[in-house]
Amino acid sequence: MSEQGFGLTLERLEDFQFRVEFDEPEIPSLLVDEPEPLGGGQGPNPTRLLGAAVGNCLSASLLFCLDKSRIDVESMKTRVRGSLVRNQEGRWRVAGLEVEITLD
């Protein structure tokens, strides 16, 4: 089995705002922040990034399989909807992600 790795660094700027630097110099940094009232809402929060990662992973995997099967895809749109619930301690947790992929 082969192995690959990646790295990133988060640096706190202020309050709940962080700059994410990736280990690839051509990838621009990313500003993440919590929505108000916790943060200033200046960037996506980690929950939204999780949704984006899941949606992208599923979309890219489907596109790879279709490409291998020589099925042309003219357009693809992926919609991710997440649900949050409070746990027993009253903290918000991701309860689920629904992914809908539409393609032509």
MODELLER restraints for C-alpha pairs under 7 A, 6 or more apart:
rsr = mdl.restraints
at = mdl.atoms
rsr.add(forms.Gaussian(group=physical.xy_distance, feature=features.Distance(at['CA:6:A'], at['CA:23:A']), mean=6.76, stdev=0.5))
rsr.add(forms.Gaussian(group=physical.xy_distance, feature=features.Distance(at['CA:7:A'], at['CA:22:A']), mean=6.30, stdev=0.5))
rsr.add(forms.Gaussian(group=physical.xy_distance, feature=features.Distance(at['CA:7:A'], at['CA:23:A']), mean=5.29, stdev=0.5))
rsr.add(forms.Gaussian(group=physical.xy_distance, feature=features.Distance(at['CA:8:A'], at['CA:20:A']), mean=6.72, stdev=0.5))
rsr.add(forms.Gaussian(group=physical.xy_distance, feature=features.Distance(at['CA:8:A'], at['CA:21:A']), mean=5.51, stdev=0.5))
rsr.add(forms.Gaussian(group=physical.xy_distance, feature=features.Distance(at['CA:8:A'], at['CA:22:A']), mean=4.33, stdev=0.5))
rsr.add(forms.Gaussian(group=physical.xy_distance, feature=features.Distance(at['CA:8:A'], at['CA:23:A']), mean=5.53, stdev=0.5))
rsr.add(forms.Gaussian(group=physical.xy_distance, feature=features.Distance(at['CA:9:A'], at['CA:20:A']), mean=5.61, stdev=0.5))
rsr.add(forms.Gaussian(group=physical.xy_distance, feature=features.Distance(at['CA:9:A'], at['CA:21:A']), mean=5.11, stdev=0.5))
rsr.add(forms.Gaussian(group=physical.xy_distance, feature=features.Distance(at['CA:9:A'], at['CA:22:A']), mean=6.48, stdev=0.5))
rsr.add(forms.Gaussian(group=physical.xy_distance, feature=features.Distance(at['CA:10:A'], at['CA:18:A']), mean=6.04, stdev=0.5))
rsr.add(forms.Gaussian(group=physical.xy_distance, feature=features.Distance(at['CA:10:A'], at['CA:19:A']), mean=5.56, stdev=0.5))
rsr.add(forms.Gaussian(group=physical.xy_distance, feature=features.Distance(at['CA:10:A'], at['CA:20:A']), mean=4.53, stdev=0.5))
rsr.add(forms.Gaussian(group=physical.xy_distance, feature=features.Distance(at['CA:10:A'], at['CA:21:A']), mean=6.41, stdev=0.5))
rsr.add(forms.Gaussian(group=physical.xy_distance, feature=features.Distance(at['CA:11:A'], at['CA:18:A']), mean=5.30, stdev=0.5))
rsr.add(forms.Gaussian(group=physical.xy_distance, feature=features.Distance(at['CA:11:A'], at['CA:19:A']), mean=5.23, stdev=0.5))
rsr.add(forms.Gaussian(group=physical.xy_distance, feature=features.Distance(at['CA:11:A'], at['CA:20:A']), mean=6.56, stdev=0.5))
rsr.add(forms.Gaussian(group=physical.xy_distance, feature=features.Distance(at['CA:12:A'], at['CA:18:A']), mean=4.34, stdev=0.5))
rsr.add(forms.Gaussian(group=physical.xy_distance, feature=features.Distance(at['CA:12:A'], at['CA:19:A']), mean=6.50, stdev=0.5))
rsr.add(forms.Gaussian(group=physical.xy_distance, feature=features.Distance(at['CA:13:A'], at['CA:19:A']), mean=6.81, stdev=0.5))
rsr.add(forms.Gaussian(group=physical.xy_distance, feature=features.Distance(at['CA:15:A'], at['CA:39:A']), mean=6.38, stdev=0.5))
rsr.add(forms.Gaussian(group=physical.xy_distance, feature=features.Distance(at['CA:16:A'], at['CA:33:A']), mean=5.62, stdev=0.5))
rsr.add(forms.Gaussian(group=physical.xy_distance, feature=features.Distance(at['CA:16:A'], at['CA:34:A']), mean=6.01, stdev=0.5))
rsr.add(forms.Gaussian(group=physical.xy_distance, feature=features.Distance(at['CA:16:A'], at['CA:39:A']), mean=5.26, stdev=0.5))
rsr.add(forms.Gaussian(group=physical.xy_distance, feature=features.Distance(at['CA:17:A'], at['CA:32:A']), mean=5.77, stdev=0.5))
rsr.add(forms.Gaussian(group=physical.xy_distance, feature=features.Distance(at['CA:17:A'], at['CA:33:A']), mean=4.37, stdev=0.5))
rsr.add(forms.Gaussian(group=physical.xy_distance, feature=features.Distance(at['CA:17:A'], at['CA:34:A']), mean=6.99, stdev=0.5))
rsr.add(forms.Gaussian(group=physical.xy_distance, feature=features.Distance(at['CA:17:A'], at['CA:39:A']), mean=6.85, stdev=0.5))
rsr.add(forms.Gaussian(group=physical.xy_distance, feature=features.Distance(at['CA:18:A'], at['CA:31:A']), mean=5.86, stdev=0.5))
rsr.add(forms.Gaussian(group=physical.xy_distance, feature=features.Distance(at['CA:18:A'], at['CA:32:A']), mean=5.34, stdev=0.5))
rsr.add(forms.Gaussian(group=physical.xy_distance, feature=features.Distance(at['CA:18:A'], at['CA:33:A']), mean=6.38, stdev=0.5))
rsr.add(forms.Gaussian(group=physical.xy_distance, feature=features.Distance(at['CA:19:A'], at['CA:29:A']), mean=6.59, stdev=0.5))
rsr.add(forms.Gaussian(group=physical.xy_distance, feature=features.Distance(at['CA:19:A'], at['CA:30:A']), mean=5.67, stdev=0.5))
rsr.add(forms.Gaussian(group=physical.xy_distance, feature=features.Distance(at['CA:19:A'], at['CA:31:A']), mean=4.66, stdev=0.5))
rsr.add(forms.Gaussian(group=physical.xy_distance, feature=features.Distance(at['CA:19:A'], at['CA:32:A']), mean=6.36, stdev=0.5))
rsr.add(forms.Gaussian(group=physical.xy_distance, feature=features.Distance(at['CA:20:A'], at['CA:29:A']), mean=5.46, stdev=0.5))
rsr.add(forms.Gaussian(group=physical.xy_distance, feature=features.Distance(at['CA:20:A'], at['CA:30:A']), mean=5.01, stdev=0.5))
rsr.add(forms.Gaussian(group=physical.xy_distance, feature=features.Distance(at['CA:20:A'], at['CA:31:A']), mean=6.26, stdev=0.5))
rsr.add(forms.Gaussian(group=physical.xy_distance, feature=features.Distance(at['CA:21:A'], at['CA:29:A']), mean=4.83, stdev=0.5))
rsr.add(forms.Gaussian(group=physical.xy_distance, feature=features.Distance(at['CA:21:A'], at['CA:30:A']), mean=6.81, stdev=0.5))
rsr.add(forms.Gaussian(group=physical.xy_distance, feature=features.Distance(at['CA:22:A'], at['CA:29:A']), mean=6.69, stdev=0.5))
rsr.add(forms.Gaussian(group=physical.xy_distance, feature=features.Distance(at['CA:31:A'], at['CA:43:A']), mean=5.51, stdev=0.5))
rsr.add(forms.Gaussian(group=physical.xy_distance, feature=features.Distance(at['CA:32:A'], at['CA:43:A']), mean=4.61, stdev=0.5))
rsr.add(forms.Gaussian(group=physical.xy_distance, feature=features.Distance(at['CA:32:A'], at['CA:44:A']), mean=5.14, stdev=0.5))
rsr.add(forms.Gaussian(group=physical.xy_distance, feature=features.Distance(at['CA:32:A'], at['CA:45:A']), mean=5.45, stdev=0.5))
rsr.add(forms.Gaussian(group=physical.xy_distance, feature=features.Distance(at['CA:33:A'], at['CA:39:A']), mean=6.02, stdev=0.5))
rsr.add(forms.Gaussian(group=physical.xy_distance, feature=features.Distance(at['CA:33:A'], at['CA:40:A']), mean=6.66, stdev=0.5))
rsr.add(forms.Gaussian(group=physical.xy_distance, feature=features.Distance(at['CA:33:A'], at['CA:41:A']), mean=5.56, stdev=0.5))
rsr.add(forms.Gaussian(group=physical.xy_distance, feature=features.Distance(at['CA:33:A'], at['CA:42:A']), mean=5.75, stdev=0.5))
rsr.add(forms.Gaussian(group=physical.xy_distance, feature=features.Distance(at['CA:33:A'], at['CA:43:A']), mean=5.02, stdev=0.5))
rsr.add(forms.Gaussian(group=physical.xy_distance, feature=features.Distance(at['CA:33:A'], at['CA:44:A']), mean=5.90, stdev=0.5))
rsr.add(forms.Gaussian(group=physical.xy_distance, feature=features.Distance(at['CA:33:A'], at['CA:45:A']), mean=5.09, stdev=0.5))
rsr.add(forms.Gaussian(group=physical.xy_distance, feature=features.Distance(at['CA:34:A'], at['CA:40:A']), mean=6.49, stdev=0.5))
rsr.add(forms.Gaussian(group=physical.xy_distance, feature=features.Distance(at['CA:34:A'], at['CA:41:A']), mean=5.47, stdev=0.5))
rsr.add(forms.Gaussian(group=physical.xy_distance, feature=features.Distance(at['CA:34:A'], at['CA:45:A']), mean=5.01, stdev=0.5))
rsr.add(forms.Gaussian(group=physical.xy_distance, feature=features.Distance(at['CA:35:A'], at['CA:41:A']), mean=4.07, stdev=0.5))
rsr.add(forms.Gaussian(group=physical.xy_distance, feature=features.Distance(at['CA:51:A'], at['CA:80:A']), mean=6.27, stdev=0.5))
rsr.add(forms.Gaussian(group=physical.xy_distance, feature=features.Distance(at['CA:55:A'], at['CA:78:A']), mean=6.49, stdev=0.5))
rsr.add(forms.Gaussian(group=physical.xy_distance, feature=features.Distance(at['CA:55:A'], at['CA:80:A']), mean=6.23, stdev=0.5))
rsr.add(forms.Gaussian(group=physical.xy_distance, feature=features.Distance(at['CA:55:A'], at['CA:99:A']), mean=6.40, stdev=0.5))
rsr.add(forms.Gaussian(group=physical.xy_distance, feature=features.Distance(at['CA:59:A'], at['CA:78:A']), mean=6.95, stdev=0.5))
rsr.add(forms.Gaussian(group=physical.xy_distance, feature=features.Distance(at['CA:73:A'], at['CA:103:A']), mean=6.77, stdev=0.5))
rsr.add(forms.Gaussian(group=physical.xy_distance, feature=features.Distance(at['CA:73:A'], at['CA:104:A']), mean=5.78, stdev=0.5))
rsr.add(forms.Gaussian(group=physical.xy_distance, feature=features.Distance(at['CA:74:A'], at['CA:104:A']), mean=5.45, stdev=0.5))
rsr.add(forms.Gaussian(group=physical.xy_distance, feature=features.Distance(at['CA:75:A'], at['CA:103:A']), mean=5.43, stdev=0.5))
rsr.add(forms.Gaussian(group=physical.xy_distance, feature=features.Distance(at['CA:75:A'], at['CA:104:A']), mean=5.35, stdev=0.5))
rsr.add(forms.Gaussian(group=physical.xy_distance, feature=features.Distance(at['CA:76:A'], at['CA:102:A']), mean=5.68, stdev=0.5))
rsr.add(forms.Gaussian(group=physical.xy_distance, feature=features.Distance(at['CA:76:A'], at['CA:103:A']), mean=4.29, stdev=0.5))
rsr.add(forms.Gaussian(group=physical.xy_distance, feature=features.Distance(at['CA:76:A'], at['CA:104:A']), mean=6.69, stdev=0.5))
rsr.add(forms.Gaussian(group=physical.xy_distance, feature=features.Distance(at['CA:77:A'], at['CA:101:A']), mean=5.80, stdev=0.5))
rsr.add(forms.Gaussian(group=physical.xy_distance, feature=features.Distance(at['CA:77:A'], at['CA:102:A']), mean=5.22, stdev=0.5))
rsr.add(forms.Gaussian(group=physical.xy_distance, feature=features.Distance(at['CA:77:A'], at['CA:103:A']), mean=6.34, stdev=0.5))
rsr.add(forms.Gaussian(group=physical.xy_distance, feature=features.Distance(at['CA:78:A'], at['CA:99:A']), mean=6.92, stdev=0.5))
rsr.add(forms.Gaussian(group=physical.xy_distance, feature=features.Distance(at['CA:78:A'], at['CA:100:A']), mean=5.66, stdev=0.5))
rsr.add(forms.Gaussian(group=physical.xy_distance, feature=features.Distance(at['CA:78:A'], at['CA:101:A']), mean=4.40, stdev=0.5))
rsr.add(forms.Gaussian(group=physical.xy_distance, feature=features.Distance(at['CA:78:A'], at['CA:102:A']), mean=6.29, stdev=0.5))
rsr.add(forms.Gaussian(group=physical.xy_distance, feature=features.Distance(at['CA:79:A'], at['CA:99:A']), mean=5.79, stdev=0.5))
rsr.add(forms.Gaussian(group=physical.xy_distance, feature=features.Distance(at['CA:79:A'], at['CA:100:A']), mean=5.20, stdev=0.5))
rsr.add(forms.Gaussian(group=physical.xy_distance, feature=features.Distance(at['CA:79:A'], at['CA:101:A']), mean=6.46, stdev=0.5))
rsr.add(forms.Gaussian(group=physical.xy_distance, feature=features.Distance(at['CA:80:A'], at['CA:97:A']), mean=6.65, stdev=0.5))
rsr.add(forms.Gaussian(group=physical.xy_distance, feature=features.Distance(at['CA:80:A'], at['CA:98:A']), mean=5.62, stdev=0.5))
rsr.add(forms.Gaussian(group=physical.xy_distance, feature=features.Distance(at['CA:80:A'], at['CA:99:A']), mean=4.60, stdev=0.5))
rsr.add(forms.Gaussian(group=physical.xy_distance, feature=features.Distance(at['CA:80:A'], at['CA:100:A']), mean=6.48, stdev=0.5))
rsr.add(forms.Gaussian(group=physical.xy_distance, feature=features.Distance(at['CA:81:A'], at['CA:97:A']), mean=5.68, stdev=0.5))
rsr.add(forms.Gaussian(group=physical.xy_distance, feature=features.Distance(at['CA:81:A'], at['CA:98:A']), mean=5.17, stdev=0.5))
rsr.add(forms.Gaussian(group=physical.xy_distance, feature=features.Distance(at['CA:81:A'], at['CA:99:A']), mean=6.62, stdev=0.5))
rsr.add(forms.Gaussian(group=physical.xy_distance, feature=features.Distance(at['CA:82:A'], at['CA:96:A']), mean=5.74, stdev=0.5))
rsr.add(forms.Gaussian(group=physical.xy_distance, feature=features.Distance(at['CA:82:A'], at['CA:97:A']), mean=4.42, stdev=0.5))
rsr.add(forms.Gaussian(group=physical.xy_distance, feature=features.Distance(at['CA:82:A'], at['CA:98:A']), mean=6.31, stdev=0.5))
rsr.add(forms.Gaussian(group=physical.xy_distance, feature=features.Distance(at['CA:83:A'], at['CA:94:A']), mean=6.02, stdev=0.5))
rsr.add(forms.Gaussian(group=physical.xy_distance, feature=features.Distance(at['CA:83:A'], at['CA:95:A']), mean=5.46, stdev=0.5))
rsr.add(forms.Gaussian(group=physical.xy_distance, feature=features.Distance(at['CA:83:A'], at['CA:96:A']), mean=5.41, stdev=0.5))
rsr.add(forms.Gaussian(group=physical.xy_distance, feature=features.Distance(at['CA:83:A'], at['CA:97:A']), mean=6.52, stdev=0.5))
rsr.add(forms.Gaussian(group=physical.xy_distance, feature=features.Distance(at['CA:84:A'], at['CA:92:A']), mean=6.14, stdev=0.5))
rsr.add(forms.Gaussian(group=physical.xy_distance, feature=features.Distance(at['CA:84:A'], at['CA:93:A']), mean=5.45, stdev=0.5))
rsr.add(forms.Gaussian(group=physical.xy_distance, feature=features.Distance(at['CA:84:A'], at['CA:94:A']), mean=4.63, stdev=0.5))
rsr.add(forms.Gaussian(group=physical.xy_distance, feature=features.Distance(at['CA:84:A'], at['CA:95:A']), mean=5.21, stdev=0.5))
rsr.add(forms.Gaussian(group=physical.xy_distance, feature=features.Distance(at['CA:85:A'], at['CA:92:A']), mean=5.49, stdev=0.5))
rsr.add(forms.Gaussian(group=physical.xy_distance, feature=features.Distance(at['CA:85:A'], at['CA:93:A']), mean=5.50, stdev=0.5))
rsr.add(forms.Gaussian(group=physical.xy_distance, feature=features.Distance(at['CA:85:A'], at['CA:94:A']), mean=6.55, stdev=0.5))
rsr.add(forms.Gaussian(group=physical.xy_distance, feature=features.Distance(at['CA:85:A'], at['CA:95:A']), mean=5.97, stdev=0.5))
rsr.add(forms.Gaussian(group=physical.xy_distance, feature=features.Distance(at['CA:86:A'], at['CA:92:A']), mean=4.42, stdev=0.5))
rsr.add(forms.Gaussian(group=physical.xy_distance, feature=features.Distance(at['CA:86:A'], at['CA:93:A']), mean=6.02, stdev=0.5))
rsr.add(forms.Gaussian(group=physical.xy_distance, feature=features.Distance(at['CA:87:A'], at['CA:93:A']), mean=6.68, stdev=0.5))
